[in-house]
C-alpha cells in the first residue's frame, strides 16, 4: 500500500513513525527500502536520534541538508577534538591531595571539592561553542560531607544534591 504512493507522501508518512517502525518498514519492499535509504530527511531523523538529540527549531531556520551537515560536524568533533587538560585537572592528577573528593561527571560538568567547598567545573570546548566556567558553593551553602550524589542540568540552572540519611528506608 505504501509503495503505491508518491515518494514525497511516503516520506511524510514515515516521518510520523518512530525509528524502530521506520526500520521495520525497510523490509516491506525494495522501493520503500530505497526511499528510506535515500531520504535526507529520514537520514537526519536517524542521525539526530543516534546522537541523542532533538531538533526543537520551529520553524526550522536552516534547510535539512545544512542541519544534517552541522549535526555530523558536531558528532565528528567529539572524535577529532584534541584532548587537553585544564590546569585544575592537571593539578589534581599530579597532586591527588589537591582535590579531596570527585563525583561522577554530570550535565557537562565535573563536580569536586576544594578547600571544603563544592566546585562545579565545565571544561571549555571551542569546537562546540561552550565556554569554560567554574562555580563554587562554599559552606554553609553546601556542606560537602553530607553530599551523597550530584546531578546538574545547566539548561535549567539546576543543581540537585542528595544526602544519605542512615536508618531511613528508600
Backbone as ProteinMPNN parsed JSONL, in Angstrom:
{"seq_chain_A": "XXXXXXXXXXXXXXXXXXXXXXXXXXXXXXXXXXXXXXXXXXXXXXXXXXXXXXXXXXXXXXXXXXXXXXXXXXXXXXXXXXXXXXXXXXXXXXXXXXXXXXXXXXXXXXXXXXXXXXXXXXXXXXXXXXXXXXXXXXXXXXXXXXXXXXXXXXXXXXXXXXXXXXXXXX", "coords_chain_A": {"N_chain_A": [[0.819, -1.195, 0.0], [1.88, 1.303, 0.872], [3.899, 1.523, -1.003], [2.637, 2.268, -3.349], [2.183, 4.952, -3.222], [3.156, 8.396, -3.936], [6.66, 9.286, -3.647], [7.272, 11.545, -1.996], [5.035, 11.675, -0.355], [5.191, 9.219, 0.902], [7.502, 9.618, 2.449], [6.636, 11.685, 4.16], [4.716, 10.281, 5.625], [6.322, 8.302, 6.789], [7.913, 9.886, 8.436], [6.27, 10.359, 10.567], [6.446, 8.128, 12.085], [8.117, 6.176, 14.678], [11.66, 5.501, 15.116], [12.209, 2.698, 15.213], [9.942, 1.603, 13.932], [10.235, 2.702, 11.4], [12.55, 1.408, 10.546], [11.54, -1.184, 10.462], [9.775, -0.857, 8.33], [11.507, -0.869, 6.213], [11.688, -3.463, 5.383], [9.461, -3.987, 3.915], [9.282, -3.622, 1.07], [11.493, -3.397, -1.79], [11.409, -0.87, -2.975], [10.401, 0.831, -0.922], [12.426, 0.482, 0.943], [14.575, 1.634, -0.486], [13.615, 4.246, -0.694], [13.641, 5.042, 1.989], [16.402, 4.77, 2.542], [17.512, 6.714, 0.855], [16.45, 9.142, 1.531], [17.072, 12.314, 2.661], [15.847, 13.655, 4.738], [14.862, 11.608, 6.386], [17.299, 10.427, 6.969], [18.468, 12.44, 8.494], [16.712, 12.353, 10.688], [17.325, 9.79, 11.698], [20.097, 10.088, 12.356], [20.008, 12.202, 14.167], [18.569, 11.037, 16.235], [20.348, 8.965, 16.905], [22.385, 10.49, 17.947], [21.243, 11.252, 20.258], [19.755, 13.544, 20.407], [17.339, 16.255, 20.011], [15.559, 18.036, 17.609], [14.548, 21.166, 18.057], [13.915, 23.459, 16.722], [11.533, 25.579, 15.588], [9.735, 27.519, 13.396], [11.944, 25.541, 11.299], [15.119, 27.009, 10.918], [17.155, 26.531, 9.199], [17.922, 24.796, 6.123], [17.25, 21.264, 5.685], [19.466, 19.815, 4.766], [21.62, 21.397, 5.575], [21.276, 21.358, 8.35], [21.755, 18.634, 8.796], [24.419, 18.503, 7.976], [25.627, 20.155, 9.935], [25.0, 18.705, 12.258], [26.447, 16.346, 11.776], [29.039, 17.427, 11.767], [29.207, 18.319, 14.411], [28.995, 15.862, 15.792], [31.301, 14.615, 14.789], [33.225, 16.241, 15.916], [33.459, 15.32, 18.494], [35.088, 13.137, 18.242], [37.335, 13.979, 16.906], [38.42, 16.121, 18.242], [41.178, 17.572, 19.94], [42.572, 16.165, 22.884], [42.812, 17.848, 25.81], [43.98, 18.964, 28.979], [42.565, 20.864, 31.519], [44.203, 23.289, 33.575], [43.456, 22.972, 36.296], [42.536, 20.311, 36.391], [44.866, 19.016, 35.638], [46.481, 19.663, 37.818], [45.142, 18.256, 39.807], [45.54, 15.635, 38.951], [48.333, 15.433, 39.056], [48.788, 16.014, 41.712], [47.201, 14.326, 43.852], [46.158, 15.027, 46.38], [45.317, 17.576, 46.071], [42.622, 17.992, 45.396], [39.911, 17.015, 47.323], [37.581, 15.302, 47.03], [35.933, 13.651, 44.327], [33.192, 13.539, 42.12], [30.957, 11.685, 39.985], [31.045, 12.826, 36.631], [28.543, 15.099, 35.528], [25.871, 16.407, 33.623], [27.53, 17.81, 31.822], [29.438, 18.869, 33.465], [32.105, 18.739, 35.913], [32.019, 17.698, 39.059], [33.611, 18.48, 42.155], [35.475, 18.722, 45.249], [37.106, 21.381, 46.905], [39.1, 22.791, 49.245], [37.047, 22.472, 51.137], [34.811, 23.403, 49.84], [32.149, 22.88, 47.537], [32.711, 22.424, 44.151], [31.937, 23.119, 40.778], [32.926, 22.303, 37.616], [32.984, 23.268, 34.3], [34.345, 22.213, 31.408], [36.09, 23.992, 28.811], [35.077, 24.121, 25.408], [35.879, 24.876, 22.45], [35.254, 24.011, 19.871], [32.63, 23.267, 20.076], [31.438, 25.521, 20.893], [31.258, 26.086, 23.611], [31.752, 27.768, 26.578], [34.255, 27.674, 29.066], [33.745, 27.265, 32.585], [33.622, 27.866, 36.106], [32.011, 27.034, 39.063], [31.414, 27.804, 42.475], [30.477, 26.577, 45.631], [30.502, 27.414, 48.658], [30.77, 26.341, 52.165], [28.448, 27.764, 54.467], [26.592, 27.16, 52.527], [26.654, 24.774, 51.029], [27.198, 21.768, 52.543], [29.694, 19.743, 52.083], [30.378, 17.231, 53.129], [27.983, 16.033, 53.606], [26.941, 15.408, 51.149], [25.789, 12.966, 48.973], [25.25, 12.343, 46.318], [25.283, 13.959, 43.117], [23.559, 15.909, 40.715], [23.349, 17.66, 37.699], [21.81, 20.094, 35.664], [22.429, 22.225, 33.361], [20.952, 23.617, 31.471], [18.622, 24.244, 32.733], [19.487, 25.688, 34.856], [19.949, 24.136, 37.155], [20.803, 22.44, 40.074], [21.084, 19.523, 41.779], [21.36, 18.055, 44.847], [21.896, 15.16, 46.725], [21.348, 13.609, 49.85], [22.528, 11.134, 51.992], [20.812, 9.497, 54.433], [21.197, 7.76, 57.282], [19.463, 4.878, 58.473], [16.967, 5.403, 57.446], [14.359, 4.288, 55.329], [14.225, 3.635, 51.745]], "CA_chain_A": [[0.0, 0.0, 0.0], [2.771, 2.458, 0.951], [4.699, 1.583, -2.232], [1.866, 2.866, -4.429], [2.079, 6.402, -3.017], [4.333, 9.165, -4.372], [7.772, 9.238, -2.68], [7.164, 12.637, -1.034], [3.993, 11.312, 0.6], [5.757, 8.122, 1.7], [8.433, 10.196, 3.425], [5.839, 12.388, 5.166], [4.109, 9.259, 6.482], [7.408, 7.671, 7.552], [8.378, 10.833, 9.451], [5.361, 10.285, 11.715], [6.743, 6.896, 12.816], [9.357, 6.165, 15.458], [12.795, 4.923, 14.392], [12.04, 1.243, 15.099], [8.93, 1.313, 12.917], [10.803, 3.042, 10.092], [13.453, 0.305, 10.211], [10.667, -2.308, 10.076], [9.221, -0.565, 7.006], [12.516, -1.166, 5.194], [11.514, -4.845, 4.942], [8.197, -4.1, 3.176], [9.634, -3.862, -0.331], [12.759, -2.74, -2.188], [11.16, 0.556, -3.237], [10.308, 1.506, 0.374], [13.784, 0.461, 1.498], [15.366, 2.637, -1.214], [13.096, 5.563, -0.312], [14.16, 5.333, 3.331], [17.86, 4.91, 2.474], [17.943, 7.882, 0.084], [15.795, 10.361, 2.006], [17.927, 13.111, 3.559], [15.042, 13.993, 5.911], [14.882, 10.438, 7.256], [18.688, 10.268, 7.42], [18.621, 13.413, 9.582], [15.971, 11.831, 11.837], [18.116, 8.688, 12.239], [21.34, 10.572, 12.958], [19.631, 13.013, 15.328], [18.213, 10.075, 17.289], [21.579, 8.277, 17.306], [23.157, 11.443, 18.746], [20.506, 11.524, 21.493], [19.342, 14.949, 20.359], [16.019, 16.574, 19.487], [15.553, 19.309, 16.887], [13.433, 21.961, 18.588], [13.762, 24.719, 15.981], [10.221, 25.689, 14.944], [10.01, 26.727, 12.204], [13.384, 25.342, 11.093], [15.777, 28.184, 10.345], [18.107, 26.065, 8.196], [17.461, 23.651, 5.337], [17.57, 19.978, 6.29], [20.831, 19.412, 4.39], [22.541, 22.16, 6.422], [21.149, 20.831, 9.713], [22.443, 17.351, 8.808], [25.856, 18.794, 7.925], [26.035, 20.659, 11.25], [24.91, 17.585, 13.198], [27.602, 15.475, 11.517], [30.243, 18.138, 12.218], [29.164, 18.281, 15.871], [29.319, 14.494, 16.209], [32.702, 14.368, 14.449], [34.09, 16.998, 16.829], [33.693, 14.508, 19.686], [36.131, 12.158, 17.974], [38.529, 14.589, 16.337], [38.924, 17.205, 19.092], [42.357, 17.174, 20.716], [42.323, 16.024, 24.32], [43.668, 18.702, 26.625], [43.553, 19.035, 30.372], [42.516, 22.161, 32.175], [45.223, 23.318, 34.638], [42.906, 22.438, 37.538], [42.535, 18.857, 36.301], [46.268, 18.589, 35.622], [46.952, 19.766, 39.204], [44.533, 17.166, 40.57], [46.185, 14.386, 38.543], [49.716, 15.46, 39.538], [48.77, 16.097, 43.164], [45.875, 13.842, 44.238], [45.674, 15.689, 47.585], [44.862, 18.91, 45.692], [41.164, 17.957, 45.492], [39.583, 15.96, 48.272], [36.573, 14.372, 46.531], [35.442, 13.794, 42.957], [31.961, 12.822, 41.849], [30.777, 11.328, 38.582], [30.657, 13.988, 35.819], [27.104, 15.183, 35.307], [25.375, 17.609, 32.939], [28.622, 18.547, 31.199], [30.3, 19.449, 34.494], [32.868, 17.832, 36.765], [31.919, 18.151, 40.446], [34.702, 18.102, 43.045], [35.59, 19.631, 46.388], [38.406, 22.029, 47.065], [39.052, 23.656, 50.424], [35.772, 22.335, 51.819], [33.716, 23.953, 49.041], [31.747, 22.142, 46.349], [33.064, 23.119, 42.912], [31.48, 22.548, 39.519], [33.803, 22.763, 36.547], [32.566, 22.948, 32.94], [35.502, 22.439, 30.541], [35.961, 24.766, 27.583], [35.041, 23.382, 24.15], [35.755, 25.866, 21.383], [34.626, 23.414, 18.695], [31.192, 23.177, 20.316], [30.974, 26.836, 21.316], [30.972, 26.067, 25.046], [32.744, 28.476, 27.364], [34.589, 27.047, 30.335], [33.266, 28.016, 33.736], [33.77, 27.204, 37.4], [31.104, 27.517, 40.091], [31.839, 27.415, 43.818], [29.411, 26.605, 46.632], [31.205, 27.243, 49.937], [29.932, 26.169, 53.352], [27.415, 26.791, 54.833], [25.661, 26.961, 51.419], [26.661, 23.329, 50.803], [28.088, 21.011, 53.426], [30.084, 18.666, 51.173], [30.424, 15.917, 53.774], [26.629, 15.491, 53.59], [26.509, 15.144, 49.775], [25.956, 11.584, 48.528], [25.206, 12.317, 44.859], [25.067, 15.267, 42.497], [23.016, 15.908, 39.361], [23.357, 19.033, 37.199], [21.202, 20.379, 34.359], [22.742, 23.64, 33.135], [19.903, 24.236, 30.664], [17.592, 24.727, 33.641], [20.16, 26.258, 36.024], [19.505, 23.233, 38.199], [21.781, 21.632, 40.802], [20.388, 18.668, 42.736], [22.252, 17.352, 45.76], [21.165, 14.228, 47.577], [22.013, 13.321, 51.117], [22.238, 9.818, 52.522], [20.445, 9.558, 55.843], [21.179, 6.395, 57.813], [18.315, 4.458, 59.261], [15.702, 5.687, 56.783], [14.116, 3.437, 54.169], [14.055, 4.158, 50.41]], "C_chain_A": [[0.863, 1.259, 0.0], [3.539, 2.648, -0.352], [3.96, 2.259, -3.378], [1.747, 4.383, -4.33], [3.302, 7.117, -3.588], [5.388, 9.203, -3.255], [7.661, 10.325, -1.612], [6.135, 12.317, 0.048], [4.453, 10.152, 1.494], [6.657, 8.67, 2.804], [7.672, 10.925, 4.525], [5.187, 11.408, 6.141], [5.179, 8.63, 7.374], [7.924, 8.588, 8.659], [7.494, 10.822, 10.704], [5.639, 9.063, 12.596], [7.985, 7.055, 13.678], [10.422, 5.398, 14.672], [12.63, 3.418, 14.187], [11.036, 0.865, 14.026], [9.435, 1.649, 11.517], [11.74, 1.924, 9.635], [12.638, -0.911, 9.777], [10.093, -2.1, 8.677], [10.222, -0.854, 5.883], [12.366, -2.585, 4.647], [10.256, -5.034, 4.104], [8.456, -4.426, 1.707], [10.899, -3.072, -0.664], [12.561, -1.239, -2.401], [11.095, 1.341, -1.93], [11.677, 1.567, 1.032], [14.647, 1.528, 0.836], [14.922, 4.047, -0.848], [13.658, 5.974, 1.047], [15.658, 5.597, 3.285], [18.304, 6.202, 1.8], [17.308, 9.195, 0.533], [16.697, 11.093, 2.998], [17.164, 13.48, 4.834], [15.026, 12.824, 6.901], [16.285, 10.167, 7.785], [18.946, 11.204, 8.594], [17.919, 12.913, 10.845], [16.753, 10.699, 12.498], [19.348, 9.197, 12.983], [21.074, 11.44, 14.187], [19.309, 12.102, 16.511], [19.454, 9.368, 17.818], [22.438, 9.174, 18.187], [22.459, 11.759, 20.073], [20.007, 12.949, 21.561], [17.933, 15.077, 19.794], [16.119, 17.935, 18.814], [14.325, 20.086, 17.333], [13.206, 23.256, 17.827], [12.44, 24.704, 15.211], [9.942, 27.13, 14.622], [11.511, 26.585, 12.007], [14.008, 26.54, 10.382], [16.769, 27.806, 9.255], [17.503, 24.936, 7.385], [17.957, 22.344, 5.957], [18.991, 19.532, 5.96], [21.864, 20.135, 5.248], [22.479, 21.68, 7.867], [21.863, 19.485, 9.837], [23.951, 17.553, 8.783], [26.365, 19.261, 9.28], [25.996, 19.552, 12.31], [26.107, 16.659, 13.027], [28.895, 16.125, 11.977], [30.329, 18.125, 13.742], [29.568, 16.905, 16.381], [30.79, 14.177, 15.931], [33.643, 15.086, 15.41], [34.374, 16.219, 18.107], [34.87, 13.559, 19.485], [37.431, 12.791, 17.494], [39.126, 15.697, 17.209], [40.153, 16.732, 19.867], [42.018, 17.144, 22.209], [43.321, 16.89, 25.079], [43.104, 18.737, 28.037], [43.597, 20.477, 30.851], [43.57, 22.153, 33.283], [44.724, 22.752, 35.974], [42.942, 20.912, 37.523], [43.964, 18.322, 36.306], [46.829, 18.627, 37.049], [46.401, 18.621, 40.035], [45.18, 15.833, 40.238], [47.599, 14.322, 39.108], [49.806, 15.47, 41.055], [47.401, 15.655, 43.66], [45.322, 14.491, 45.498], [45.117, 17.071, 47.309], [43.335, 19.018, 45.821], [40.79, 16.765, 46.356], [38.638, 14.905, 47.682], [36.202, 14.708, 45.091], [34.151, 13.016, 42.855], [31.921, 12.488, 40.367], [30.404, 12.583, 37.804], [29.164, 13.941, 35.495], [26.757, 16.485, 34.595], [26.466, 18.447, 32.311], [29.553, 19.215, 32.192], [31.039, 18.348, 35.248], [32.773, 18.374, 38.189], [33.101, 17.642, 41.274], [34.685, 19.055, 44.231], [37.011, 20.158, 46.454], [38.281, 22.987, 48.24], [37.717, 23.617, 51.136], [34.58, 22.861, 51.045], [33.421, 23.037, 47.857], [32.06, 23.013, 45.132], [32.419, 22.376, 41.747], [32.334, 23.156, 38.422], [33.235, 22.312, 35.212], [33.753, 23.253, 32.03], [35.131, 23.241, 29.297], [35.906, 23.814, 26.398], [34.79, 24.378, 23.036], [35.031, 25.294, 20.175], [33.121, 23.295, 18.851], [30.607, 24.508, 20.785], [30.607, 26.91, 22.789], [32.098, 26.775, 25.791], [32.99, 27.727, 28.669], [34.109, 27.907, 31.494], [33.475, 27.185, 34.992], [32.805, 27.856, 38.38], [31.605, 27.012, 41.438], [30.677, 27.596, 44.785], [30.052, 26.358, 47.994], [30.24, 26.929, 51.075], [29.545, 27.558, 53.87], [26.411, 26.547, 53.712], [25.527, 25.469, 51.092], [27.66, 22.713, 51.768], [28.483, 19.749, 52.674], [30.125, 17.299, 51.83], [29.047, 15.255, 53.799], [26.178, 15.061, 52.193], [26.83, 13.708, 49.384], [26.001, 11.491, 47.009], [24.866, 13.71, 44.344], [24.501, 15.052, 41.1], [22.901, 17.369, 38.926], [22.64, 19.085, 35.856], [21.385, 21.872, 34.12], [21.665, 24.353, 32.33], [18.796, 24.815, 31.538], [18.182, 25.446, 34.854], [19.809, 25.449, 37.266], [20.677, 22.429, 38.76], [21.005, 20.851, 41.848], [21.434, 17.922, 43.548], [21.407, 16.382, 46.576], [22.025, 13.875, 48.775], [21.579, 11.944, 51.577], [21.963, 9.958, 54.013], [20.337, 8.123, 56.339], [19.913, 6.135, 58.584], [16.978, 4.772, 58.635], [15.573, 4.796, 55.56], [13.904, 4.284, 52.946], [13.512, 5.484, 50.28]], "O_chain_A": [[0.614, 2.181, -0.777], [3.803, 3.776, -0.767], [4.598, 2.776, -4.295], [1.26, 5.027, -5.259], [4.369, 6.515, -3.711], [5.052, 9.157, -2.071], [7.928, 10.06, -0.439], [6.332, 12.642, 1.218], [4.145, 10.112, 2.686], [6.579, 8.235, 3.953], [8.019, 10.801, 5.7], [5.115, 11.674, 7.34], [4.966, 8.448, 8.572], [8.332, 8.106, 9.716], [7.933, 11.233, 11.778], [5.133, 8.971, 13.715], [8.804, 7.945, 13.45], [10.116, 4.729, 13.685], [12.888, 2.916, 13.093], [11.254, -0.094, 13.285], [9.101, 0.958, 10.554], [11.723, 1.538, 8.466], [13.009, -1.594, 8.822], [9.941, -3.06, 7.921], [9.827, -1.059, 4.736], [12.865, -2.881, 3.561], [10.005, -6.14, 3.624], [7.912, -5.391, 1.171], [11.314, -2.193, 0.09], [13.426, -0.435, -2.056], [11.681, 2.419, -1.838], [12.046, 2.587, 1.614], [15.373, 2.25, 1.52], [15.753, 4.944, -0.706], [14.095, 7.11, 1.232], [16.141, 6.539, 3.914], [19.361, 6.736, 2.134], [17.602, 10.248, -0.032], [17.043, 10.551, 4.048], [17.77, 13.606, 5.898], [15.161, 13.026, 8.108], [16.445, 9.726, 8.923], [19.572, 10.809, 9.578], [18.459, 13.031, 11.945], [16.84, 10.645, 13.725], [19.61, 8.782, 14.112], [21.845, 11.408, 15.146], [19.723, 12.361, 17.641], [19.605, 9.189, 19.026], [23.141, 8.687, 19.072], [23.022, 12.457, 20.917], [19.851, 13.506, 22.648], [17.401, 14.149, 19.185], [16.691, 18.873, 19.37], [13.195, 19.708, 17.022], [12.387, 24.076, 18.242], [12.259, 23.907, 14.291], [9.913, 27.938, 15.551], [12.278, 27.416, 12.493], [13.489, 27.02, 9.374], [17.183, 28.66, 8.47], [16.662, 24.193, 7.89], [18.963, 22.327, 6.667], [19.654, 18.927, 6.803], [22.882, 19.545, 5.612], [23.507, 21.601, 8.539], [22.502, 19.214, 10.853], [24.684, 16.856, 9.485], [27.421, 18.816, 9.731], [26.879, 19.484, 13.165], [26.714, 16.235, 14.01], [29.764, 15.446, 12.523], [31.41, 17.94, 14.3], [30.387, 16.791, 17.293], [31.45, 13.538, 16.75], [34.738, 14.596, 15.689], [35.409, 16.426, 18.74], [35.566, 13.216, 20.44], [38.505, 12.21, 17.655], [40.233, 16.161, 16.935], [40.167, 15.618, 20.39], [41.277, 17.987, 22.715], [44.531, 16.681, 24.993], [41.905, 18.56, 28.251], [44.56, 21.202, 30.605], [43.81, 21.104, 33.881], [45.49, 22.121, 36.701], [43.328, 20.286, 38.51], [44.238, 17.287, 36.914], [47.569, 17.727, 37.447], [47.11, 18.069, 40.877], [45.357, 14.989, 41.117], [48.023, 13.272, 39.59], [50.786, 14.989, 41.625], [46.523, 16.491, 43.873], [44.104, 14.508, 45.675], [44.514, 17.685, 48.189], [42.822, 20.028, 46.302], [41.279, 15.654, 46.154], [38.895, 13.711, 47.836], [36.161, 15.871, 44.69], [34.027, 11.942, 43.444], [32.755, 12.956, 39.593], [29.541, 13.341, 38.248], [28.605, 12.878, 35.225], [27.292, 17.542, 34.929], [26.352, 19.672, 32.264], [30.376, 20.043, 31.805], [30.646, 17.181, 35.221], [33.379, 19.4, 38.499], [33.535, 16.502, 41.107], [33.978, 20.062, 44.226], [37.973, 19.474, 46.107], [37.447, 23.892, 48.224], [37.289, 24.63, 51.69], [33.45, 22.782, 51.527], [34.338, 22.486, 47.248], [31.713, 24.193, 45.095], [32.365, 21.146, 41.74], [32.45, 24.377, 38.314], [33.023, 21.118, 34.999], [34.138, 24.413, 31.887], [34.005, 23.171, 28.804], [36.613, 22.806, 26.381], [33.645, 24.69, 22.711], [34.273, 26.007, 19.517], [32.403, 23.228, 17.853], [29.407, 24.602, 21.044], [29.747, 27.7, 23.178], [33.266, 26.416, 25.644], [32.062, 27.215, 29.294], [34.071, 29.133, 31.393], [33.501, 25.955, 34.942], [32.779, 29.08, 38.514], [32.158, 25.916, 41.528], [29.987, 28.615, 44.771], [30.136, 25.213, 48.438], [29.045, 27.209, 50.98], [30.34, 28.48, 53.689], [25.457, 25.796, 53.913], [24.419, 24.967, 50.902], [28.829, 23.098, 51.798], [27.713, 18.79, 52.622], [29.925, 16.293, 51.15], [28.95, 14.044, 53.993], [25.139, 14.414, 52.059], [27.981, 13.277, 49.449], [26.714, 10.649, 46.465], [24.25, 14.521, 45.036], [24.907, 14.133, 40.388], [22.418, 18.212, 39.681], [22.841, 18.216, 35.007], [20.603, 22.688, 34.607], [21.477, 25.56, 32.482], [18.113, 25.759, 31.142], [17.449, 25.779, 35.785], [19.421, 26.003, 38.295], [21.441, 21.819, 38.013], [20.345, 21.438, 42.706], [22.292, 17.237, 42.991], [20.332, 16.738, 47.06], [23.254, 13.85, 48.709], [20.391, 11.623, 51.555], [22.791, 10.478, 54.76], [19.49, 7.36, 55.875], [19.362, 7.013, 59.248], [15.941, 4.45, 59.215], [16.545, 4.569, 54.839], [13.485, 5.439, 53.018], [13.346, 5.977, 49.165]]}, "name": "protein", "num_of_chains": 1, "seq": "XXXXXXXXXXXXXXXXXXXXXXXXXXXXXXXXXXXXXXXXXXXXXXXXXXXXXXXXXXXXXXXXXXXXXXXXXXXXXXXXXXXXXXXXXXXXXXXXXXXXXXXXXXXXXXXXXXXXXXXXXXXXXXXXXXXXXXXXXXXXXXXXXXXXXXXXXXXXXXXXXXXXXXXXXX"}
